Amino acid sequence: MFRLFFCLFLIFNLAIKAGANEVSQWPEEFYNPKAVKDDIALPMPCGGSMIFRRIEVPVDGWLGDRKIVIGSGDERFQFKENNRFEYVAGSFTESDNPARRFYLLGKYEVTQMQYNAINHDCKPPNRKDRLPVVGISWFDAVRFAHAYNEWLLKNAPKALPFEDGQTGFIRLPTETEWEYAARGGLAVSESEFQQKSFPMKQGMHKYVWFQGTKSANGKLQLTGLLAPNPLGFHDILGNADEIVLEPFRLNRISRLHGQTGGFIVKGGNYFTSGQDIRSSYRQEIPHFDQKGAKRVKTIGFRLAISAPVVTSPGRLKKIKNAWQEISRSQPKETTKQIEKDVGDPVEELAALESTLKDTEQKTKFQRVALVLRANIAERNEQRDRATKSMLRLGAFLGQKIRDDKKRLSGIQAILNGRKAAGGDGPTIQRLEGSVAAAEATMRENLNYYAEVVLQVVQEYSAEKIDAQYQKLITEFESQDLKNLVPFAESFANCIVEYRKTGQVNAQSCTSTSIHK
């Protein structure tokens, strides 16, 4: 009898353990309350998930990056937030195409439920645990990312994205990555990107948890209750402060100061006033206090996914070739003959340096060559931006000509109708004047269109035009300006046609997009 009871006890105990090991998947409302089609889900322990969003950063080539302005002009915060240039590039490419780069960022702040899951504390999902995890240190956030990476690599290695055969990894975002996403990236215009915060058409209280009775009212709020920013990120301003990867540095007018300090938190929190909510918000928090690692009750974080830079010998070769290319002089058409006689200035300096024996003189030559390379690279960047601006102008002109054509057709139809109905003389005269004015506007815009085509062909190489065209199309698609894509395509085709024939027929060039 004892043996029978003992066996039954073992069977019952094993059944309980087996049931405990069967983890059910979290309902979507607990990890993605505002699901949309482009969300990217990564699994977690305890049947959980974390959602990421893709951030497009179109560039040109393996060393291409996007120059942006971050910070603000608010005099109260200029010592730490004054406007400065930064550069951003994605870690991943689409089909190994360096022009289509992107990185991934968490759609929501990391929640208490997700934080518990990585620590294998598999409690049943509940609404309260959808709050952002707060009161953590920079080290806690880094340890969380480390533990999450190790769990994914062991349990779901194919869930992480790959780049050139190398697996991606989870980490804290850099400040530039975070602010590029918070401002809206390519989903907003350049002027909107420079504003204090991303566009909030329904009012700040619909997008941000800040201090006040009409908003957070001094309490941390559940993730995903409010509307997202233009890139689809929830609570990126307000609610919980968000830790970023690098240490804090002061601002020295147009650049960061050389001294490094504590860690940076971004975005503001539920105690931040509405007037102080801004994309440039950055605060220094010490890594340690008298008790150990510094923890503040308003501080949380969200995660990014990136990949190594040098992923393979083949990629390294491409990077080295790109480095040589961007620092090589690329003259305009009018100076090509001079370049033929003199040669590339960087190569000329290198040749002269090789003849020197004196170490001090060689060092001076190397410094001059470095400055020259930097100046050439900056000039090339300016040229690339100008090329893209001209292509953008061509697209807008094409759209304007389409609108002119429609307006002219409408006025002409009214005029013909009035004439057929025997309308009075003054009305017909007025309509004829409107037709003449519309025709004159059409001719002016067609002439201007042709002039822009000529200028682009004369100033920029076909290779550079194609590279900037690809970037422009990506921007149009990301900014919900897909209606401009056919006009950009028609303008690019007109450039190709001019190179072949030496003729610009603006009427023909714009006819393919006029009816779209």
C-alpha positions in Angstrom: 0.0 0.0 0.0 2.8 2.4 0.9 4.5 1.7 -2.5 1.2 2.5 -4.2 0.8 5.8 -2.4 4.5 6.6 -3.1 4.1 6.0 -6.8 0.9 8.0 -7.0 2.7 10.8 -5.1 5.6 10.8 -7.7 3.2 10.8 -10.6 1.2 13.7 -9.1 4.4 15.6 -8.4 5.8 15.1 -11.9 2.5 16.2 -13.4 2.6 19.5 -11.4 6.2 20.1 -12.6 5.3 19.4 -16.2 2.4 21.8 -15.9 4.6 24.4 -14.5 7.0 24.0 -17.4 4.3 24.5 -19.9 4.3 28.3 -20.4 1.4 29.9 -22.3 2.0 32.8 -24.6 1.2 36.3 -23.4 -1.9 37.9 -24.8 -0.9 40.6 -27.3 -2.5 43.4 -25.2 0.3 42.9 -22.6 3.3 43.4 -25.0 1.8 45.2 -28.0 -1.4 47.1 -27.1 -1.3 49.2 -30.3 -0.3 46.6 -32.9 0.4 47.7 -36.5 1.5 45.7 -39.6 5.1 46.7 -39.6 5.9 45.7 -36.0 8.8 43.2 -35.5 8.4 40.8 -32.6 11.2 39.0 -30.7 10.4 36.2 -28.3 11.2 36.3 -24.6 11.2 33.8 -21.7 7.9 33.0 -20.0 6.0 33.1 -23.3 6.6 36.8 -23.7 7.6 39.1 -26.6 9.1 42.5 -27.2 8.2 44.7 -30.2 10.6 46.7 -32.3 10.2 49.2 -35.1 12.4 49.6 -38.2 14.0 53.0 -38.7 15.1 53.9 -42.2 18.4 55.8 -42.7 19.0 56.1 -46.5 22.7 56.7 -47.3 25.0 56.4 -50.3 27.6 53.7 -50.0 29.3 51.7 -47.3 30.6 54.8 -45.5 27.5 56.9 -46.1 25.7 58.3 -43.1 23.0 60.9 -42.6 23.9 64.3 -41.2 21.3 65.7 -38.8 20.9 68.5 -36.4 20.0 67.6 -32.8 19.6 69.6 -29.7 17.8 72.9 -29.3 18.2 76.7 -29.2 16.6 77.1 -25.8 18.9 79.5 -23.9 18.1 77.8 -20.6 19.6 74.5 -21.7 22.3 75.5 -24.3 25.1 74.5 -22.0 24.1 70.9 -22.5 21.6 70.9 -25.4 22.7 73.5 -27.9 22.2 72.6 -31.6 24.9 70.4 -33.0 25.6 68.2 -36.1 25.5 64.5 -35.6 25.6 61.5 -38.0 23.4 58.4 -38.0 23.5 55.2 -40.0 21.7 51.9 -39.8 23.4 48.7 -38.9 21.4 46.6 -41.3 21.0 46.7 -45.1 18.2 45.5 -47.3 19.5 42.8 -49.7 23.1 43.9 -49.0 22.2 47.3 -50.5 24.2 50.0 -48.6 21.7 52.7 -49.7 18.9 51.0 -47.8 20.1 51.0 -44.2 18.1 50.7 -41.1 18.2 50.0 -37.4 15.6 48.7 -34.9 14.3 50.4 -31.7 11.9 49.2 -29.1 8.3 50.3 -29.8 7.6 50.7 -26.1 9.6 51.3 -23.0 10.6 48.0 -21.4 7.9 46.9 -19.0 8.0 45.3 -15.6 6.6 42.1 -17.0 9.4 41.9 -19.6 12.0 42.7 -17.0 10.7 39.9 -14.8 10.7 37.5 -17.7 14.4 37.9 -18.4 14.9 37.1 -14.7 12.7 34.0 -15.3 10.1 35.3 -12.9 7.2 33.9 -14.9 4.2 35.4 -13.2 0.8 35.3 -15.0 0.4 38.5 -17.1 -1.5 41.3 -15.4 -2.3 44.9 -16.4 -0.1 46.5 -13.7 3.0 44.8 -15.0 2.5 46.7 -18.3 4.0 49.7 -16.5 7.5 50.7 -17.6 10.2 49.2 -15.3 11.7 52.1 -13.4 14.1 52.6 -10.6 17.0 50.9 -12.4 20.6 51.8 -12.9 22.6 52.1 -16.2 24.2 48.8 -15.2 20.8 47.1 -14.7 19.8 48.1 -18.2 23.0 46.9 -19.7 22.8 43.6 -17.8 19.2 43.2 -19.0 20.3 43.6 -22.7 23.2 41.1 -22.1 20.9 38.5 -20.5 18.3 38.9 -23.3 20.9 38.4 -26.0 22.2 35.2 -24.3 18.6 33.9 -24.0 17.8 34.6 -27.7 21.1 33.1 -28.9 20.3 29.9 -26.9 16.6 29.6 -27.4 15.7 31.6 -30.6 18.9 32.4 -32.6 17.0 33.0 -35.8 14.8 35.6 -34.3 17.6 38.2 -34.3 18.2 39.9 -37.6 21.4 39.1 -39.5 23.8 41.4 -41.5 26.2 39.8 -43.9 26.1 36.5 -42.0 26.7 38.2 -38.6 23.9 38.0 -36.0 22.5 41.2 -34.6 22.5 42.0 -30.9 20.4 44.0 -28.5 21.8 47.0 -26.7 20.9 50.5 -25.4 20.4 53.0 -28.2 23.0 55.8 -28.7 21.7 59.3 -28.0 21.8 60.1 -31.7 19.8 57.0 -32.6 17.3 57.8 -29.9 16.8 61.4 -30.8 16.6 60.7 -34.6 13.8 58.3 -33.8 12.1 60.6 -31.3 12.0 63.5 -33.7 10.4 61.3 -36.4 13.2 60.4 -38.7 12.1 60.3 -42.3 8.5 60.3 -41.4 8.6 64.1 -40.9 9.8 67.0 -43.1 13.2 68.5 -42.3 11.6 71.6 -40.8 9.4 69.4 -38.6 12.5 67.4 -37.6 14.0 70.6 -36.2 11.0 71.6 -34.0 10.9 71.3 -30.3 9.0 68.0 -30.5 7.5 65.8 -33.2 4.1 67.0 -34.7 1.2 66.5 -32.3 -1.9 67.3 -34.3 -4.3 66.3 -31.5 -2.4 68.2 -28.7 0.4 67.1 -26.5 -1.9 65.3 -24.0 -2.8 62.8 -26.6 0.9 61.7 -27.1 2.9 62.5 -24.0 2.5 61.7 -20.2 3.7 64.9 -18.5 3.1 66.6 -15.1 -0.4 68.0 -14.7 -4.0 67.0 -13.9 -4.7 66.7 -17.6 -2.0 64.2 -18.1 0.1 61.9 -15.8 -0.9 63.8 -12.6 2.3 62.6 -10.9 1.9 58.9 -11.7 3.7 56.5 -14.0 1.3 55.3 -16.7 0.9 52.0 -18.6 2.8 51.7 -21.9 1.0 52.3 -25.2 -2.1 54.1 -23.9 -1.4 57.3 -26.0 -0.8 57.9 -29.7 2.6 57.1 -31.1 5.1 59.6 -32.7 5.3 59.6 -36.6 7.6 56.6 -36.6 5.3 54.5 -34.4 7.1 54.8 -31.0 4.9 55.1 -27.9 5.8 57.2 -24.9 9.2 58.2 -26.3 8.6 61.6 -24.7 7.4 61.7 -21.1 6.3 58.8 -18.8 9.7 57.3 -17.9 13.1 58.8 -18.5 15.0 56.6 -21.0 18.7 55.6 -20.6 21.0 55.7 -23.6 24.3 54.1 -24.1 27.0 56.7 -24.0 28.2 59.0 -21.1 27.1 62.6 -20.6 29.1 65.5 -22.0 28.5 69.2 -21.9 27.9 71.2 -25.1 30.7 73.5 -26.3 28.7 75.7 -28.7 28.5 73.5 -31.8 30.0 70.2 -30.5 30.2 68.1 -27.3 32.9 68.9 -24.7 35.7 66.5 -24.2 35.0 65.7 -20.5 32.8 62.7 -19.9 30.6 62.2 -16.9 27.6 60.1 -15.8 25.0 58.5 -18.0 22.3 60.3 -20.1 18.6 60.0 -19.8 16.3 61.3 -22.6 12.7 62.2 -23.1 11.6 63.5 -19.8 9.2 61.8 -17.4 5.8 62.1 -15.7 7.1 64.9 -13.5 8.3 67.0 -16.4 6.1 70.0 -17.2 4.5 70.2 -20.6 6.5 73.3 -21.5 9.7 71.4 -20.8 8.9 68.3 -22.9 11.2 68.3 -25.9 13.1 65.9 -28.1 16.5 67.4 -27.1 15.9 66.8 -23.4 19.0 65.3 -21.8 20.0 64.9 -18.2 23.1 63.7 -16.5 22.7 61.0 -13.9 25.7 59.8 -11.9 26.6 56.1 -12.3 27.0 55.8 -8.6 25.9 57.4 -5.3 26.9 56.7 -1.7 24.9 53.5 -1.7 26.2 52.0 -5.0 24.8 52.1 -8.5 22.5 55.1 -8.9 18.8 54.3 -9.3 16.0 56.9 -9.7 12.3 56.1 -9.6 11.5 57.9 -12.9 14.2 56.2 -15.0 13.5 53.3 -17.4 14.8 52.4 -20.9 14.0 51.0 -24.3 16.3 48.8 -26.4 17.8 48.9 -29.8 19.1 46.2 -32.2 22.3 46.7 -34.2 25.1 44.6 -35.7 28.9 44.7 -36.0 30.3 47.2 -38.5 33.0 44.9 -40.0 31.0 41.8 -40.7 33.4 39.9 -43.1 36.6 40.3 -45.1 34.4 41.2 -48.1 32.6 43.9 -46.2 36.0 45.3 -44.9 37.2 45.5 -48.5 34.1 47.5 -49.5 34.6 49.8 -46.5 38.2 50.5 -47.4 37.4 51.2 -51.0 34.6 53.6 -49.9 37.0 55.4 -47.6 39.5 56.0 -50.4 36.6 57.1 -52.7 35.1 59.7 -50.4 38.5 61.4 -49.7 39.4 61.5 -53.4 39.0 64.7 -55.2 36.0 64.6 -57.5 36.2 67.8 -59.6 33.4 69.6 -61.6 33.4 69.4 -65.3 35.0 72.9 -65.6 38.1 71.8 -63.6 38.7 68.4 -65.1 41.6 69.5 -67.4 43.4 71.1 -64.5 43.0 67.9 -62.5 44.5 65.9 -65.5 47.5 68.1 -65.4 48.0 68.3 -61.6 46.5 65.0 -60.5 44.5 64.1 -57.4 45.9 66.4 -54.6 45.7 63.6 -52.0 47.6 61.2 -54.2 50.1 64.0 -55.0 50.7 64.6 -51.3 51.2 60.9 -50.7 53.7 60.7 -53.5 55.6 63.7 -52.1 55.5 62.2 -48.6 57.1 59.0 -49.8 60.2 61.0 -50.9 60.8 62.6 -47.5 63.3 61.2 -45.1 62.8 63.6 -42.2 60.3 62.2 -39.7 59.1 65.6 -38.6 58.4 66.7 -42.2 56.6 63.4 -42.9 54.4 64.0 -39.9 53.5 67.5 -41.1 52.7 66.2 -44.6 50.4 63.5 -43.0 48.5 66.2 -41.0 48.1 68.3 -44.2 46.8 65.2 -46.1 44.4 64.4 -43.2 43.0 68.0 -43.3 42.7 67.8 -47.1 40.9 64.5 -47.0 38.5 65.9 -44.4 37.8 69.0 -46.5 37.3 67.0 -49.7 34.9 64.6 -47.8 32.9 67.6 -46.5 32.8 69.1 -50.0 31.6 65.8 -51.4 28.9 65.6 -48.7 27.7 69.1 -49.6 27.6 68.1 -53.3 25.6 65.0 -52.5 23.0 67.1 -50.6 22.8 69.6 -53.4 22.3 66.8 -55.9 19.4 65.4 -53.9 17.9 68.9 -53.5 17.9 69.4 -57.3 16.2 66.1 -57.8 13.6 67.0 -55.2 13.1 70.3 -57.0 12.6 68.4 -60.3 9.9 66.2 -58.7 8.0 69.2 -57.2 8.2 71.0 -60.5 6.8 68.0 -62.3 3.9 68.0 -59.8 3.4 71.7 -60.3 3.3 71.3 -64.1 0.7 68.5 -63.7 -1.4 70.9 -61.6 -0.9 73.7 -64.1 -2.1 71.4 -66.9 -5.3 70.5 -64.9 -6.0 74.1 -64.2 -5.5 75.1 -67.8 -7.8 72.3 -69.0 -10.5 73.3 -66.5 -10.5 77.0 -67.5 -10.4 76.0 -71.2 -13.4 73.7 -70.7 -15.4 76.5 -69.0 -14.5 78.9 -71.8 -15.5 76.5 -74.5 -18.8 75.9 -72.7 -19.5 79.6 -72.4 -18.8 80.2 -76.1 -21.0 77.3 -77.1 -23.8 78.7 -75.0 -23.4 82.2 -76.5 -22.1 83.8 -73.3 -21.6 87.5 -72.9 -18.4 89.2 -74.1 -16.9 90.4 -70.8 -17.1 86.9 -69.3 -15.5 85.3 -72.3 -12.8 88.0 -72.4 -12.1 87.3 -68.7 -11.8 83.6 -69.3 -9.6 84.1 -72.3 -7.3 86.2 -70.2 -7.2 83.4 -67.6 -6.4 80.9 -70.3 -3.6 83.1 -71.6 -2.2 83.6 -68.0 -2.3 79.8 -67.3 -0.6 79.1 -70.6 2.2 81.6 -69.7 2.6 80.0 -66.3 2.8 76.6 -68.0 5.5 77.8 -70.4 7.6 79.4 -67.6 7.5 76.2 -65.5 8.3 74.0 -68.5 11.3 76.3 -69.3 12.4 76.2 -65.7 12.1 72.4 -65.6 14.3 72.2 -68.7 16.9 74.5 -67.1 17.0 72.4 -63.9 17.6 69.3 -66.0 20.5 71.0 -67.8 22.0 72.2 -64.5 21.9 68.8 -62.9 23.5 67.1 -66.0 26.3 69.8 -66.1 27.0 69.8 -62.4 26.7 66.1 -61.3 27.9 62.7 -62.6 25.4 60.0 -63.5 26.7 57.8 -60.7 26.0 60.5 -58.1 22.6 61.4 -59.5 21.6 57.7 -59.3 22.8 57.4 -55.7 20.9 60.5 -54.6 17.9 59.5 -56.6 17.7 56.2 -54.6 17.9 58.1 -51.3 15.2 60.6 -52.4 12.8 57.8 -53.3 13.3 56.2 -49.9 12.7 59.5 -48.2 9.5 60.1 -50.2 8.2 56.7 -49.3 9.0 57.1 -45.6 7.5 60.6 -45.5 4.2 59.6 -46.9 5.0 61.5 -50.1 4.7 58.5 -52.5 2.7 60.7 -54.8 5.9 62.4 -55.7 7.7 59.2 -56.7 6.4 59.2 -60.3 7.5 62.8 -60.8 11.0 62.1 -59.5 11.1 59.1 -61.8 10.1 61.2 -64.8 12.7 63.8 -63.9 15.4 61.2 -63.6 14.4 59.7 -67.0 14.6 63.1 -68.5 18.2 63.4 -67.3 19.0 60.1 -68.9 17.4 61.1 -72.2 19.3 64.3 -72.3 22.6 62.5 -71.8 21.7 60.3 -74.8 20.3 62.9 -77.2 21.5 66.3 -76.0 17.9 67.5 -76.1 15.5 68.4 -73.3 11.8 68.2 -74.2 10.1 69.2 -70.9 6.7 68.7 -72.3 7.5 65.1 -73.1 9.4 64.5 -69.9 6.4 65.6 -67.8 3.7 63.9 -69.8 4.2 60.6 -68.1 3.5 62.0 -64.7 0.9 64.7 -65.6 -2.0 62.2 -65.7 -1.1 60.4 -62.5 
